[in-house]
Amino acid sequence: MYEIIKYQLKNRKSTILFLLAVFSGLNLIAWVLEAVKILNGDFLHVANPGFWIPVAIAVQGITTVVMFFQCSSGHSKDLLYKDTSYLLLTVPRRGWEILGGRFVAGLVEFAAYAVPVGIFMSVHAAMGAWATGRGVSFFGALAFMYRQAFVVNLVPMLQMVLLAVLGFLATGFILTFATVASRSLVKNRRAATALSIGLFVLVSNWAMRLGSFVSDRFRWYFPVRLSLEGSFGAGRLSFEGAPVSNTFNVPIAAVLLMCLLATALFAAASWLMEKKVEV
């Protein structure tokens, strides 16, 4: 499996670097224009960053969502439909090794997008707080956000990361099964793509509905408590005093059902890869 992970990441390296370069370039343009405008104080004659900020945020946001689905499925469409796919499908590896290796590589690839995008978004938020001119500095706003995320809410952040990884796993395994199953049954690529999307929506929607019903019926929830504490800014942006907290209840049955179903479908997809998919 290690060789498959290494091969997949090497194959995706140029795409990863290109997308990160696009994200960095767009954000850098937006930050420079905004910083110049804030420092200059002349909002009429300095170049307007109002165009570049939403463009940078939209490009990286939409791309990250698209890559979430592609990476979680291990880019299974490329594996099953590219002309060179037979090179990997004919190597002496079990189906679960191929799909599992590509899934791990996809998780690493998505992390390579998600972490920088999270940093970029925090910088945008700090720039926005600084631009208000209400006694908030850029570094003060950035320090406040990072303290809330990684000191005050360290445990909730770890819980949300775990839930995100489980969601990535469930989405990827269900989508992989839908893609492999449709490829096994339908030879036309467009029809197979439509069938895989339909299967993914149907299975994931059914699992979430059933899991949410069970959790609601037995009051089976996992609380994630987020807090806000410390001091920040002045005027309308000020925050100081007793900690403020909010609790989000995660339906445990829905999470468990999605993970169990995804694991079973991953096993089924691995079997189909070995027995039914023709190179």
Buried (B, 14 or more C-beta within 10 A) or exposed (E): BEEBBEBBBEBBEEEBEEBBEBBBEBBEBBBEBBBEBBEEEEEEEBBEBEEBBEBBBEBBEEBBEEBBBBBBBBBBBBBBEEEEBEEBBEEEBEBBBBBBBBBBBBBBBBEBBBEBBEEBBBBBBBBBBBBBEEEBEBEBBBBBBEBBBEEBBEEBBEBBEEBEEBBBBBBBBBBBBBBBBBBBEBEEEEEBBEBBBEBBEEBBEEBBEBBBEBBEEEEBBEEBEBBBBBEBBEEEBEEEEEEEEEEEEBBBBBBBBBBEBBEEBBBBBBBBBEEEBEE
